Amino acid sequence: MAVSDNTRGLILAMLSSLFIGTSFILKKKGLQRAAAAGTRAGVGGYTYLLEPLWWAGMITMIVGEVSNFVAYIYAPAVLVTPLGALSIIVSAVLAHFMLKERLRKMGILGCVSCIVGSVVIVIHAPQEHTPSSVQEVWILATQPAFLIYVAATLSIVLVLMLHFEPLYGQTNVLIYLGICSLMGALTVVSIKAIGIAIKLSLEGINQFGYPQTWFFLSVAVVCVITQLNYLNKALDTFNAAIVSPIYYVMFTTLTIIASVIMFKDWSGQNASSITSEICGFITVLSGTVILHMTREEEPATSTGSVTWYDGDHSKGLEEAHFITLNNSDYFR
């Protein structure tokens, strides 16, 4: 019995979500082990590169992304993209059991809101025109509207890196994930161009003789490295059950915006479809706010305690002879 292309795409997309959701947890565990042995990634350390568990998560994520990439070959985006939300559920459930990061009821509601909103956006998103050559992609990439978008994206990324990261990077999850998602949207359009080049080359129309192909490849490499660096910082600093949904929401949203600008997807849509997409965005933002509220409600981690003791509880502080420090941070 032959398997249809849509079925193949569906299976690959589900496997992709499983791998990507699991990779968040493996990388988080690796970052925790690395932090215990050296400088945390959240403050500029790179000891995680020596941690096998982090590399296991990295390989798992790559397998997931490759599966997702191949899924788009067999099935339409309307079928594949919403299934990316399954990675949120996978990472949240695994974080609850493996990382002991409690997912509260409001957190579950936030996750559901993010998923519903993202699904609404994707369902009503128009089918984009698939370019037939790298040259056609280059024409789309150099149109004024998209050049303005790229300039704005890079400007925001630089402001986040140079100004907001030193001030709020350790307290606001949107800083790291904002950089990661903005660069991720540029990664997607670059990867799409590379995919087109590979597909056409395999069909006998060589695209690697054009400089545009290598330009897109260079952009993809730079964006991926930046994206992964800040994703590591976010995972090392914040709760994985919070990072995964917000990253999914921001990445999906910015990717759709980039696609709409570059491929002019909304030009053929009616008002009803556009309104539905806007409602999806509002639902996504609501879910993000709920997730932030859940994080704020979590009890703060104890910073340690100081105990004065000399065997006589009746004596004052100035008469005590022994001190017990229950947290090494007091020596810093």
N, C-alpha and C positions, 0 to 999 in steps of 0.2 A: 504493500500500500504506500503510495507516494505521499510525501509530506509537503504541504503547500508552503510557499515562500512566507506567507504571513505567520504560519505556525513556527517556522524556523526563527523568524524575527522575534516572535513572542517569547520563545524559549531563551534565546540569546539575551533579550532585554531583562528577563527575570533573573537569569544567571548573573548578568552584569550588576543588578541591584544587590544581589546577595554578596557578591565579591566586594563591591564598593562599600556597602554597609559594614561588612566584617573588617575591611581594611582600616576604617576609622578606629576600631577598637584595638586592633593589633598595633597600629602606630602609636596610639595613646599609651598602651602598656609599655612599648619600647621607649617612649619619651619619659615615662615615669622611672623606668630602670636607669636610663641614661642620666636623668636628673639626680638620682641617688649617688651616681659615681662621678659626676662632674657638673659643669654649668648648664642650667636649663636652657632649652631652645627659646623660651619666652624672653630671656634676657641676653640673647645673642650667642648662646652656646651651640656647638655642633658635635657634641659627644654622641648624640643619637646615631650618627653615621657609623659608629662602631658597634651598634646594638643590633644583633641578628633579628630580634623580634620586629624592630622598626622596618628592616629590609623585607621581612615577610609581609608586613602590611603594605609596603611600597609595591612589591611584586603583585600582591593580591589586587591592589588598586589598578595597576597597569593591565592585568588580565581582565578586570571589570570594564575598564575603558575601551580596551580592544574589542571585547564582546559587544559593548554598546555601539561602537563604530560599525562593526560588521552587521549588527541588527538593522541599522538604517539602510543597508544595501538590500535586505530582503523585505522589510516592512515599512510602511509610511510613518512619518514622524508622529502623526496623531496617535498611532498605536504604541510606538516605542517610548516617546518622551514622558508620558504620564507614569510609566512604570518605574521611572527613576525615583519616584516618591517612596517606593518600597525600601530603598536604601535607608531612609529615615527611620522606618519602623525597625529594620534589622539592627541598626546601630543603637537605637534607643533601648531595645530589649536586651541586647548583649551588654550594653553599658550598665543596665540595671543589675544584671546577674554577675558579670565578670569584673566590673570596675566599682561595684557597690555605689553607683551614682543613682540615687533614688529618683524615679520618674513619678512626680506627683500627679494628682488628678487634673489640675490645671495645666500641667505640662502636656498631658495626653490630649487635652482639649486644644492646646496650642498647636500640637503636631497635626491633629485632625484638620484644624482650620487651614494650616499651611498646605496640607495635601489637597484639600478640597479646592482652595483658591488656585493652586497651581494646575490642577486638573481642568478647572473651568477655563483658565487661560489657554491651555494647550488644545482643548477641544474646539475652541472657537478661533484658534489661530489659523490663518489661511495657509494653503499649500504654497510653498515658495517655488519659484522657477529654478530648476537645476541647470546651472551653466554647462555649456557643451565643451568648453575649453578653458585653459588657464588664462588665456588672453581675455576671455569674456569676464572672468572673475576679476581680473586686473582693472578692467573698465569700470566694473561696479565698485571696486575698492577705491578708485581714484575720483569718484563723483564728489562734488563739493559737499553734499549733505553728510556723507560718510566720513570725509576728511575732517569736517567740523566735529563729528562725534568722536573720532579718534583723538583729535587734539584736546577735546574736553575731558576724555577719559584719562589720558596721560597727565593732564594738568591736575585733575582730582587725585590721581595716584601719587603724584609728587607732593601735593599738599598733605595728604594723609601720612606719607612716609616721613617728611621732613618736619612737619609741625605737630600733627595730632598724635602720631605714634609715640614720641617721647613723653607726651603729657598724659595721654589716656589709653595707650596701648594695653596696659596691664589691668585696666578696669572696665573698658568698653569693648565688647566682642565685635562690634560693628567696624572697628578700625582695621583689625587684621583681615576680617572676612570681606570688608569693602574692597581692600587692595586685591585680595585673592579673587573675588568675583569679577571685578572690573577687568583684570588681566585675563581671567578665564573666558570672558566674552570674546576678547580678541583672539584667544587661543582657538576657540571654536571656528571662527571664520577662516583662520589660517589653516587649521586641520582640514576643514571642508575643501579648501583649495588644493591641499596636498592629496586628499582622497580622490578628488576629481582627476588630478594628474596621474595618480597610480592606476585608477580604473581605466582611463583612456590609453595609458601606456601598455597595460595588459591586453587591451583590445587591438594593439598594433599601431596606435597613434602616439608616438613618443612625445611626452611633454617636458622631459627633463633637459631638453636642449634650450629651453627658454629661461632667461634669468629670473622671470617672475616666480617660477616654481621654487627656486632656491631662496628667493627673498621671503616667500611665505614660510618656507621651512625654517629660516633664521628667526623670523618673528615668533613662530610657534615655540622654538626652543627657549628663547628669552622669556616669553610669557609663561611657559610651563614651569621653568625654574623659579621664577618670582612667585607664581601661584603656589607651588609646593612649599616654598620657604615660609610664606605667611600662613599657610594652612597648618604647618607644623607648630608655628608660634601660637595660633589660636587653640589647637588641640592641647598644647602643653599648659596653657594658661587658664582655659575655661572648661566647664563641664561638657563632655562629649555629647550628652543628650541635648544640649543647647546648641553646640556648634553645628551638628549635622543638619537639623531642620533649617536653621538660618542660612547656612551655606547653600543648601539646596534652593531655598526661596530666592536669595539674592542672585545666585548664579543663573537660575532659570529665567528670572525676570530680565536681567541684563542681557542675556543671550537672545531672548525674544526681541528686546528693543533693538539690539544690534542688527538682527535679521530683518526687522521691519524697515530700518533705515537703509541698510545696504541693498536689500532686494525689493524695497517698496511694496511690501506685502499688503499693507492696508489700502492701497490704491484700488483694489478690486473688491473690497469688502463693503457690506451694507452697514447702516447705523446700528442695527440690532446686534450684529456680531461684535462690533467695536465696543458697544455698551457692555456686552457680556464679558469681554476681556477686562474692561475697567473694573467691573464688579469683582472679577477674579483677583485683580491686583489689591483691591481694598480688603478682601478676605485674607489674602496672604499677609498684608501688613498687620491686620488684626491678630493673626496667629503669632506673628513675630513679637508684638507687644505682650501678649499673654505669656510667651516663653520668657521674656525678660522679667515679667512680674514673678514668675515661678522661681527664677534664679534668685531674685532679691529676697524671696521668702525663706530660702534655705538658711538654716542656722549657720552662723559664722564659725569658721574653724578656730579652735582654741589656740591662743598664742603661747600657752604655757602657764606655769605657776611658780610662785616663790614661797617656800616654807621656812619659817624660823623655828628652831627647836633646840632646846637644851635640857629637856626632861622636866621642866617646871613651867606649866602653862600660866602660872600666875605672874610671871615676869614680863616686863614690857619689851618692846622691840629693841631698845638700846642695850638691854641686858642679855640678849640672846647670843649664843656662841656658834651656832651652826646654821648653814644655809644650804637648801637643796634647790637646784635649778632643774626644772623639768623640761626645758627646751633649749637646745644649743644655740638658738637665735639670740639669746641674751649675751652671748660672747661676741656678737658682731658689732 
